Amino acid sequence: ETTATYDAATQEFIVHTPHPLARKDWIGNAALHGRLATVFAQLISGGRRYGVHAFLVWIRDEAGRTLPGVTIEDCGAKVGLNGVDNGRISFDHVRISRDNLLDRFATMSPSGEYASPIASEGRRFFTMLGTLVAGRVSVAAAAVSASKSALAIGIRYAAYRRQFGPDGHAERPILDYLALQRTLLPRLATTYGLHFAVRDLQRRFATGGEDEQPEIEVLAAGLKAVASTHNLETLQACREACGGQGYLAENRFGRLRDDTDVFTTFEGANLVLLQLVAKGLLSQYRRDMGDLNVWGIVRHLAERAGTRMASLNPVTARRTDEDHLLDPDFHQAVLDWRAERLLSTVAARLKARIDDGTDSFDALNEVQDHVVELALAHMDRVILARFHEGVLRAPAPGLSEVLKTLYELYALSTLERHRGWFLESGLMEAGKTQAIRALVNARCRDLAEHAVLLVDAFGIPDALLEAPAAFMGRDARA
């Protein structure tokens, strides 16, 4: 709601916060040190609004004093990340030069004539918001890094800590217990999958052309959401795996949680980003379908999903042999089918509501749970594909075998997580989901002996890992 009204007489924009709720909140580096801000504001010229644009606005002088017309407040102490001084900014008719309009997507002539190569105000706004992609890529990578640290601490400690055992025998490392393997190792597998997916996103973000930007924006939003949620769940699981040691401040779980909890919120709240992913998928299918109307798209997707279903059923619904259940083509086909089925059904639900006269905004709200599930299903298949590519690139023999087993655990645990949906849809029968569960257990047992090496492979220097619990096994052997 902040406005930037053009004054042709002085060739200046007047930046103004019309009421307290329009102030800029949670601005990094604003409270104490920031001098120059990029401000999103409604551009107004000749009484007409042209939508949100970005402007450079000085908020402090060279001596660090707040400039006239600018009000800055400190947001106060946060749960974590207190090295960043977040602040609130409001403007009272602050004048800036016409040249301070960032004009990649729009220009203002000295006389006040507006021009933009993007005719649609909505498209122009979302194009400008594309600048947020870099932040989402960074948050996704940081979330994966925090998960790696948590797993390195938790798994090393679990391999060292001994508790219980058969009568007359030595106590066993707690990592030998299936329940703890089930807690930690699928999360280790997911972290590896996210590692490969985020690395691929970083590469595409750095080298991709304009035609790839819509897909990159969808991937950045989805991976940021999935990686940050996974990180918090992984931190808690590893904290609990370390028992009382995990509750000690020196073992870092508290600090890691406090500093990364906000990853689910900043650069876009995760629930909002998942809806952005789903909307991107719906828009892409509309473009792919060309002149088809919404119902034509729905029918095409249903037929496509039905064809894939026919190729998997009825025989594969009952197959339980390992050759089948460990086949990467099977994993990818099932997750692709799930995503396409969710896409076709959410499109059908939206169409039915709109046909009944429901406003499109309300129609989307009524199927929001379905929309979020579609986004998560899409990210499952993306991560699986990138993980498998990473396995194929790994040196063989040696690393590729262990990575292959880890990939299988990720694939199988993902299928197991959605077993209720697969049973409902008829894609799998109960015997098959039971066989998948048994294979998850088997892969956890297979990987337990390699778990420490797999977290060592993250390459986190001891000085940065910094948690005594991660080195107890090494210290005990010294």
DONU-680217 format. One record per residue (C-alpha): x, y, z; residue in one letter; chain; residue number from 1. Coordinates in nm, 2 decimals. Example, Ala and Ser with C-alpha at 12.3 -4.5 7.8 and 13.67 -1.06 7.14 Angstrom:
% residues 2
   east  north     up residuo cadena num
   1.23  -0.45   0.78       A      A   1
   1.37  -0.11   0.71       S      A   2
***
This chain:
% residues 478
   east  north     up residuo cadena num
   0.00   0.00   0.00       E      A   1
   0.30   0.23   0.01       T      A   2
   0.27   0.48  -0.27       T      A   3
   0.52   0.65  -0.51       A      A   4
   0.34   0.94  -0.67       T      A   5
   0.52   1.11  -0.97       Y      A   6
   0.56   1.48  -0.96       D      A   7
   0.64   1.59  -1.32       A      A   8
   0.72   1.95  -1.21       A      A   9
   1.03   1.83  -1.01       T      A  10
   1.08   1.49  -1.19       Q      A  11
   1.06   1.32  -0.85       E      A  12
   0.86   1.04  -0.69       F      A  13
   0.69   1.11  -0.35       I      A  14
   0.71   0.79  -0.14       V      A  15
   0.45   0.78   0.13       H      A  16
   0.31   0.53   0.39       T      A  17
  -0.06   0.61   0.40       P      A  18
  -0.14   0.44   0.73       H      A  19
   0.05   0.23   1.00       P      A  20
  -0.05  -0.11   0.85       L      A  21
   0.12  -0.01   0.53       A      A  22
   0.47   0.02   0.69       R      A  23
   0.75  -0.21   0.58       K      A  24
   0.80  -0.48   0.84       D      A  25
   1.09  -0.72   0.91       W      A  26
   1.33  -0.54   0.68       I      A  27
   1.68  -0.69   0.73       G      A  28
   1.96  -0.45   0.83       N      A  29
   1.71  -0.17   0.87       A      A  30
   1.70  -0.12   1.25       A      A  31
   2.06  -0.01   1.31       L      A  32
   2.27   0.02   1.00       H      A  33
   2.10   0.02   0.66       G      A  34
   2.13   0.33   0.45       R      A  35
   1.97   0.25   0.12       L      A  36
   1.65   0.05   0.07       A      A  37
   1.48  -0.11  -0.23       T      A  38
   1.11  -0.02  -0.16       V      A  39
   0.81  -0.18  -0.34       F      A  40
   0.54   0.08  -0.38       A      A  41
   0.23   0.15  -0.59       Q      A  42
   0.34   0.38  -0.88       L      A  43
   0.10   0.66  -0.94       I      A  44
   0.12   0.92  -1.23       S      A  45
  -0.15   1.16  -1.35       G      A  46
  -0.39   1.01  -1.10       G      A  47
  -0.36   0.66  -1.24       R      A  48
  -0.21   0.36  -1.06       R      A  49
   0.03   0.14  -1.25       Y      A  50
   0.09  -0.13  -0.99       G      A  51
   0.38  -0.22  -0.77       V      A  52
   0.73  -0.12  -0.87       H      A  53
   1.07  -0.11  -0.70       A      A  54
   1.24   0.22  -0.60       F      A  55
   1.57   0.30  -0.44       L      A  56
   1.52   0.52  -0.13       V      A  57
   1.78   0.65   0.10       W      A  58
   1.69   0.60   0.47       I      A  59
   2.00   0.72   0.65       R      A  60
   2.28   0.97   0.57       D      A  61
   2.65   0.89   0.56       E      A  62
   2.68   0.94   0.93       A      A  63
   2.40   0.68   1.00       G      A  64
   2.14   0.94   1.10       R      A  65
   1.78   0.87   0.99       T      A  66
   1.68   1.10   0.71       L      A  67
   1.38   1.34   0.73       P      A  68
   1.05   1.18   0.65       G      A  69
   1.18   0.83   0.74       V      A  70
   1.07   0.66   1.06       T      A  71
   1.26   0.34   1.16       I      A  72
   1.18   0.11   1.45       E      A  73
   1.36  -0.20   1.58       D      A  74
   1.15  -0.52   1.56       C      A  75
   1.31  -0.63   1.88       G      A  76
   1.48  -0.95   2.00       A      A  77
   1.39  -1.26   1.79       K      A  78
   1.40  -1.63   1.87       V      A  79
   1.71  -1.66   1.66       G      A  80
   1.92  -1.49   1.39       L      A  81
   1.98  -1.19   1.62       N      A  82
   2.28  -1.10   1.42       G      A  83
   2.04  -0.94   1.17       V      A  84
   1.88  -0.61   1.29       D      A  85
   1.53  -0.64   1.15       N      A  86
   1.33  -0.32   1.15       G      A  87
   1.01  -0.14   1.05       R      A  88
   1.02   0.15   0.80       I      A  89
   0.76   0.41   0.71       S      A  90
   0.78   0.71   0.49       F      A  91
   0.62   1.06   0.52       D      A  92
   0.62   1.21   0.17       H      A  93
   0.98   1.14   0.10       V      A  94
   1.10   1.27  -0.23       R      A  95
   1.33   1.07  -0.46       I      A  96
   1.47   1.13  -0.81       S      A  97
   1.28   0.99  -1.11       R      A  98
   1.61   0.79  -1.18       D      A  99
   1.55   0.59  -0.86       N      A 100
   1.28   0.39  -1.03       L      A 101
   1.43   0.05  -1.11       L      A 102
   1.34   0.04  -1.47       D      A 103
   1.41  -0.30  -1.61       R      A 104
   1.04  -0.37  -1.65       F      A 105
   0.89  -0.01  -1.66       A      A 106
   1.00   0.35  -1.73       T      A 107
   0.87   0.69  -1.65       M      A 108
   0.94   0.98  -1.89       S      A 109
   1.02   1.33  -1.75       P      A 110
   0.67   1.44  -1.84       S      A 111
   0.51   1.15  -1.65       G      A 112
   0.43   0.91  -1.93       E      A 113
   0.45   0.54  -1.82       Y      A 114
   0.58   0.26  -2.04       A      A 115
   0.63  -0.11  -1.99       S      A 116
   0.71  -0.40  -2.22       P      A 117
   0.47  -0.61  -2.00       I      A 118
   0.11  -0.50  -2.06       A      A 119
  -0.05  -0.70  -1.78       S      A 120
  -0.01  -0.54  -1.43       E      A 121
  -0.04  -0.88  -1.27       G      A 122
   0.23  -1.04  -1.49       R      A 123
   0.45  -0.73  -1.44       R      A 124
   0.42  -0.76  -1.06       F      A 125
   0.50  -1.13  -1.06       F      A 126
   0.79  -1.08  -1.30       T      A 127
   0.93  -0.83  -1.05       M      A 128
   0.88  -1.08  -0.77       L      A 129
   1.10  -1.31  -0.96       G      A 130
   1.39  -1.14  -0.79       T      A 131
   1.29  -1.33  -0.48       L      A 132
   1.40  -1.65  -0.64       V      A 133
   1.76  -1.60  -0.54       A      A 134
   1.65  -1.58  -0.17       G      A 135
   1.45  -1.89  -0.19       R      A 136
   1.73  -2.08  -0.35       V      A 137
   1.96  -1.96  -0.07       S      A 138
   1.71  -2.06   0.20       V      A 139
   1.67  -2.41   0.05       A      A 140
   2.04  -2.46   0.05       A      A 141
   2.08  -2.33   0.41       A      A 142
   1.80  -2.56   0.53       A      A 143
   1.97  -2.86   0.37       V      A 144
   2.30  -2.75   0.54       S      A 145
   2.14  -2.73   0.88       A      A 146
   1.98  -3.08   0.83       S      A 147
   2.33  -3.21   0.75       K      A 148
   2.47  -3.07   1.07       S      A 149
   2.18  -3.21   1.28       A      A 150
   2.23  -3.56   1.12       L      A 151
   2.60  -3.55   1.16       A      A 152
   2.56  -3.48   1.53       I      A 153
   2.27  -3.72   1.59       G      A 154
   2.40  -4.02   1.39       I      A 155
   2.75  -4.00   1.52       R      A 156
   2.62  -3.99   1.88       Y      A 157
   2.38  -4.28   1.81       A      A 158
   2.66  -4.49   1.68       A      A 159
   2.86  -4.42   2.00       Y      A 160
   2.59  -4.44   2.27       R      A 161
   2.53  -4.79   2.40       R      A 162
   2.22  -4.90   2.58       Q      A 163
   2.06  -5.23   2.66       F      A 164
   2.14  -5.57   2.51       G      A 165
   2.08  -5.94   2.55       P      A 166
   2.15  -6.10   2.89       D      A 167
   2.52  -6.17   2.93       G      A 168
   2.62  -5.96   2.63       H      A 169
   2.76  -5.61   2.59       A      A 170
   2.52  -5.32   2.54       E      A 171
   2.45  -5.23   2.18       R      A 172
   2.48  -4.89   2.01       P      A 173
   2.14  -4.73   1.99       I      A 174
   2.18  -4.70   1.62       L      A 175
   2.14  -5.08   1.61       D      A 176
   1.78  -5.05   1.71       Y      A 177
   1.53  -5.05   1.42       L      A 178
   1.31  -4.78   1.58       A      A 179
   1.59  -4.53   1.59       L      A 180
   1.71  -4.64   1.24       Q      A 181
   1.35  -4.57   1.12       R      A 182
   1.37  -4.22   1.29       T      A 183
   1.71  -4.11   1.15       L      A 184
   1.79  -4.30   0.83       L      A 185
   1.49  -4.20   0.61       P      A 186
   1.57  -3.84   0.70       R      A 187
   1.93  -3.90   0.60       L      A 188
   1.81  -4.03   0.27       A      A 189
   1.58  -3.73   0.22       T      A 190
   1.86  -3.49   0.30       T      A 191
   2.07  -3.65   0.03       Y      A 192
   1.78  -3.63  -0.21       G      A 193
   1.74  -3.26  -0.13       L      A 194
   2.11  -3.20  -0.17       H      A 195
   2.10  -3.32  -0.53       F      A 196
   1.78  -3.14  -0.60       A      A 197
   1.90  -2.81  -0.46       V      A 198
   2.24  -2.84  -0.64       R      A 199
   2.05  -2.89  -0.97       D      A 200
   1.83  -2.58  -0.89       L      A 201
   2.14  -2.37  -0.82       Q      A 202
   2.30  -2.47  -1.15       R      A 203
   1.98  -2.39  -1.34       R      A 204
   1.93  -2.06  -1.16       F      A 205
   2.29  -1.96  -1.25       A      A 206
   2.28  -2.07  -1.61       T      A 207
   1.91  -2.09  -1.72       G      A 208
   1.76  -1.87  -1.99       G      A 209
   1.45  -1.66  -1.98       E      A 210
   1.24  -1.95  -2.11       D      A 211
   1.33  -2.16  -1.80       E      A 212
   1.24  -1.89  -1.54       Q      A 213
   0.88  -2.00  -1.47       P      A 214
   1.00  -2.36  -1.40       E      A 215
   1.29  -2.23  -1.19       I      A 216
   1.06  -2.01  -0.99       E      A 217
   0.83  -2.31  -0.92       V      A 218
   1.13  -2.53  -0.82       L      A 219
   1.27  -2.26  -0.59       A      A 220
   0.94  -2.21  -0.41       A      A 221
   0.88  -2.59  -0.37       G      A 222
   1.23  -2.68  -0.26       L      A 223
   1.25  -2.39  -0.01       K      A 224
   0.92  -2.51   0.14       A      A 225
   1.01  -2.88   0.15       V      A 226
   1.37  -2.83   0.27       A      A 227
   1.28  -2.59   0.55       S      A 228
   1.00  -2.81   0.68       T      A 229
   1.22  -3.12   0.66       H      A 230
   1.50  -2.94   0.84       N      A 231
   1.28  -2.86   1.15       L      A 232
   1.15  -3.22   1.16       E      A 233
   1.51  -3.35   1.13       T      A 234
   1.64  -3.12   1.40       L      A 235
   1.38  -3.25   1.64       Q      A 236
   1.44  -3.61   1.56       A      A 237
   1.81  -3.58   1.60       C      A 238
   1.77  -3.38   1.93       R      A 239
   1.56  -3.66   2.07       E      A 240
   1.80  -3.93   1.94       A      A 241
   2.07  -3.77   2.15       C      A 242
   1.86  -3.78   2.47       G      A 243
   1.98  -3.55   2.74       G      A 244
   2.29  -3.47   2.54       Q      A 245
   2.07  -3.32   2.27       G      A 246
   1.92  -3.08   2.52       Y      A 247
   2.26  -2.93   2.62       L      A 248
   2.32  -2.60   2.46       A      A 249
   2.67  -2.70   2.36       E      A 250
   2.54  -2.96   2.13       N      A 251
   2.38  -2.69   1.91       R      A 252
   2.03  -2.83   1.84       F      A 253
   1.87  -2.54   2.02       G      A 254
   2.07  -2.28   1.83       R      A 255
   2.02  -2.46   1.50       L      A 256
   1.65  -2.47   1.56       R      A 257
   1.62  -2.11   1.67       D      A 258
   1.82  -1.98   1.37       D      A 259
   1.65  -2.19   1.11       T      A 260
   1.29  -2.20   1.24       D      A 261
   1.22  -1.88   1.05       V      A 262
   1.32  -2.05   0.72       F      A 263
   0.96  -2.18   0.70       T      A 264
   0.85  -1.81   0.69       T      A 265
   1.09  -1.58   0.53       F      A 266
   1.12  -1.55   0.15       E      A 267
   0.76  -1.67   0.15       G      A 268
   0.56  -1.87   0.40       A      A 269
   0.57  -2.23   0.31       N      A 270
   0.19  -2.28   0.27       L      A 271
   0.18  -1.98   0.03       V      A 272
   0.48  -2.11  -0.17       L      A 273
   0.32  -2.45  -0.21       L      A 274
   0.02  -2.29  -0.36       Q      A 275
   0.25  -2.10  -0.59       L      A 276
   0.39  -2.43  -0.70       V      A 277
   0.05  -2.58  -0.77       A      A 278
  -0.07  -2.27  -0.96       K      A 279
   0.25  -2.29  -1.17       G      A 280
   0.17  -2.65  -1.26       L      A 281
  -0.18  -2.56  -1.35       L      A 282
  -0.07  -2.27  -1.57       S      A 283
   0.20  -2.48  -1.74       Q      A 284
  -0.05  -2.75  -1.83       Y      A 285
  -0.29  -2.48  -1.97       R      A 286
   0.00  -2.35  -2.19       R      A 287
   0.08  -2.71  -2.30       D      A 288
  -0.28  -2.77  -2.40       M      A 289
  -0.29  -2.47  -2.63       G      A 290
  -0.65  -2.39  -2.73       D      A 291
  -0.81  -2.65  -2.50       L      A 292
  -1.05  -2.50  -2.25       N      A 293
  -1.03  -2.59  -1.88       V      A 294
  -1.25  -2.90  -1.92       W      A 295
  -1.04  -3.01  -2.22       G      A 296
  -0.73  -2.99  -2.01       I      A 297
  -0.90  -3.18  -1.73       V      A 298
  -1.01  -3.46  -1.97       R      A 299
  -0.66  -3.48  -2.12       H      A 300
  -0.50  -3.51  -1.78       L      A 301
  -0.75  -3.77  -1.67       A      A 302
  -0.69  -3.98  -1.98       E      A 303
  -0.31  -3.94  -1.94       R      A 304
  -0.33  -4.05  -1.58       A      A 305
  -0.56  -4.34  -1.68       G      A 306
  -0.31  -4.46  -1.94       T      A 307
  -0.04  -4.45  -1.68       R      A 308
  -0.26  -4.63  -1.43       M      A 309
  -0.34  -4.90  -1.69       A      A 310
   0.03  -4.95  -1.75       S      A 311
   0.08  -5.01  -1.38       L      A 312
  -0.24  -5.22  -1.30       N      A 313
  -0.38  -5.46  -1.23       P      A 314
  -0.07  -5.68  -1.22       V      A 315
   0.17  -5.43  -1.06       T      A 316
  -0.09  -5.34  -0.79       A      A 317
  -0.01  -5.69  -0.65       R      A 318
   0.35  -5.74  -0.73       R      A 319
   0.57  -5.77  -0.43       T      A 320
   0.90  -5.90  -0.56       D      A 321
   1.22  -5.70  -0.49       E      A 322
   1.31  -5.66  -0.85       D      A 323
   0.99  -5.47  -0.90       H      A 324
   0.99  -5.28  -0.58       L      A 325
   1.35  -5.17  -0.61       L      A 326
   1.32  -5.07  -0.98       D      A 327
   1.38  -4.69  -1.02       P      A 328
   1.14  -4.68  -1.32       D      A 329
   0.87  -4.81  -1.09       F      A 330
   0.94  -4.55  -0.83       H      A 331
   0.94  -4.26  -1.08       Q      A 332
   0.63  -4.39  -1.26       A      A 333
   0.43  -4.42  -0.94       V      A 334
   0.52  -4.07  -0.81       L      A 335
   0.46  -3.92  -1.16       D      A 336
   0.12  -4.09  -1.17       W      A 337
   0.03  -3.96  -0.82       R      A 338
   0.12  -3.60  -0.92       A      A 339
  -0.07  -3.61  -1.25       E      A 340
  -0.37  -3.77  -1.08       R      A 341
  -0.38  -3.49  -0.82       L      A 342
  -0.34  -3.23  -1.09       L      A 343
  -0.63  -3.37  -1.29       S      A 344
  -0.86  -3.40  -0.99       T      A 345
  -0.79  -3.06  -0.85       V      A 346
  -0.86  -2.91  -1.19       A      A 347
  -1.19  -3.10  -1.21       A      A 348
  -1.29  -2.98  -0.86       R      A 349
  -1.20  -2.62  -0.95       L      A 350
  -1.40  -2.64  -1.27       K      A 351
  -1.71  -2.78  -1.10       A      A 352
  -1.71  -2.50  -0.85       R      A 353
  -1.66  -2.23  -1.11       I      A 354
  -1.94  -2.38  -1.32       D      A 355
  -2.17  -2.36  -1.02       D      A 356
  -2.11  -1.99  -1.00       G      A 357
  -1.84  -1.99  -0.72       T      A 358
  -1.60  -1.70  -0.74       D      A 359
  -1.25  -1.82  -0.86       S      A 360
  -1.09  -1.70  -0.53       F      A 361
  -1.34  -1.89  -0.32       D      A 362
  -1.32  -2.19  -0.54       A      A 363
  -0.94  -2.21  -0.49       L      A 364
  -0.99  -2.17  -0.12       N      A 365
  -1.23  -2.46  -0.10       E      A 366
  -0.97  -2.70  -0.26       V      A 367
  -0.66  -2.56  -0.08       Q      A 368
  -0.58  -2.89   0.09       D      A 369
  -0.58  -3.06  -0.25       H      A 370
  -0.37  -2.78  -0.40       V      A 371
  -0.10  -2.82  -0.13       V      A 372
  -0.10  -3.20  -0.17       E      A 373
  -0.05  -3.15  -0.54       L      A 374
   0.25  -2.93  -0.48       A      A 375
   0.41  -3.17  -0.24       L      A 376
   0.35  -3.46  -0.48       A      A 377
   0.53  -3.27  -0.75       H      A 378
   0.83  -3.20  -0.53       M      A 379
   0.84  -3.57  -0.43       D      A 380
   0.89  -3.67  -0.79       R      A 381
   1.14  -3.39  -0.86       V      A 382
   1.36  -3.49  -0.57       I      A 383
   1.34  -3.86  -0.66       L      A 384
   1.45  -3.78  -1.02       A      A 385
   1.74  -3.56  -0.91       R      A 386
   1.85  -3.82  -0.65       F      A 387
   1.86  -4.10  -0.91       H      A 388
   2.06  -3.88  -1.14       E      A 389
   2.31  -3.83  -0.86       G      A 390
   2.34  -4.21  -0.81       V      A 391
   2.41  -4.26  -1.18       L      A 392
   2.69  -4.00  -1.17       R      A 393
   2.86  -4.15  -0.86       A      A 394
   3.18  -4.35  -0.91       P      A 395
   3.14  -4.72  -0.94       A      A 396
   3.22  -4.95  -0.78       P      A 397
   3.21  -4.81  -0.43       G      A 398
   3.01  -4.50  -0.37       L      A 399
   2.74  -4.57  -0.62       S      A 400
   2.64  -4.89  -0.43       E      A 401
   2.59  -4.71  -0.10       V      A 402
   2.41  -4.42  -0.27       L      A 403
   2.19  -4.66  -0.46       K      A 404
   2.08  -4.82  -0.13       T      A 405
   2.02  -4.47   0.02       L      A 406
   1.82  -4.38  -0.29       Y      A 407
   1.61  -4.69  -0.25       E      A 408
   1.54  -4.60   0.11       L      A 409
   1.42  -4.25   0.00       Y      A 410
   1.20  -4.39  -0.27       A      A 411
   1.05  -4.67  -0.06       L      A 412
   0.99  -4.45   0.25       S      A 413
   0.82  -4.19   0.02       T      A 414
   0.59  -4.45  -0.12       L      A 415
   0.53  -4.58   0.24       E      A 416
   0.44  -4.23   0.36       R      A 417
   0.16  -4.21   0.10       H      A 418
   0.04  -4.57   0.13       R      A 419
  -0.30  -4.47   0.24       G      A 420
  -0.35  -4.26  -0.08       W      A 421
  -0.22  -4.54  -0.30       F      A 422
  -0.46  -4.79  -0.14       L      A 423
  -0.75  -4.54  -0.18       E      A 424
  -0.66  -4.49  -0.55       S      A 425
  -0.64  -4.86  -0.62       G      A 426
  -0.28  -4.82  -0.74       L      A 427
  -0.16  -5.06  -0.48       M      A 428
  -0.31  -5.35  -0.28       E      A 429
  -0.24  -5.41   0.09       A      A 430
   0.01  -5.69   0.02       G      A 431
   0.22  -5.45  -0.18       K      A 432
   0.23  -5.17   0.08       T      A 433
   0.32  -5.43   0.34       Q      A 434
   0.61  -5.55   0.12       A      A 435
   0.72  -5.19   0.08       I      A 436
   0.72  -5.14   0.46       R      A 437
   0.93  -5.46   0.51       A      A 438
   1.18  -5.33   0.25       L      A 439
   1.21  -5.00   0.43       V      A 440
   1.31  -5.19   0.74       N      A 441
   1.56  -5.39   0.54       A      A 442
   1.72  -5.09   0.39       R      A 443
   1.74  -4.92   0.73       C      A 444
   1.93  -5.22   0.86       R      A 445
   2.16  -5.23   0.55       D      A 446
   2.25  -4.86   0.59       L      A 447
   2.30  -4.85   0.96       A      A 448
   2.66  -4.97   0.93       E      A 449
   2.73  -4.70   0.67       H      A 450
   2.55  -4.41   0.84       A      A 451
   2.85  -4.25   1.00       V      A 452
   3.04  -4.26   0.68       L      A 453
   2.74  -4.10   0.50       L      A 454
   2.73  -3.81   0.74       V      A 455
   3.11  -3.78   0.73       D      A 456
   3.07  -3.74   0.35       A      A 457
   2.90  -3.41   0.41       F      A 458
   3.25  -3.27   0.47       G      A 459
   3.15  -3.05   0.76       I      A 460
   3.48  -2.93   0.94       P      A 461
   3.50  -3.02   1.31       D      A 462
   3.54  -2.65   1.40       A      A 463
   3.21  -2.57   1.23       L      A 464
   3.02  -2.88   1.36       L      A 465
   3.13  -2.78   1.71       E      A 466
   2.91  -3.02   1.90       A      A 467
   3.08  -3.24   2.16       P      A 468
   2.82  -3.51   2.11       A      A 469
   2.94  -3.56   1.76       A      A 470
   3.29  -3.65   1.87       F      A 471
   3.23  -3.87   2.17       M      A 472
   3.29  -4.19   1.98       G      A 473
   3.62  -4.06   1.84       R      A 474
   3.72  -3.94   2.19       D      A 475
   3.64  -4.28   2.34       A      A 476
   3.86  -4.45   2.09       R      A 477
   4.15  -4.21   2.14       A      A 478
***
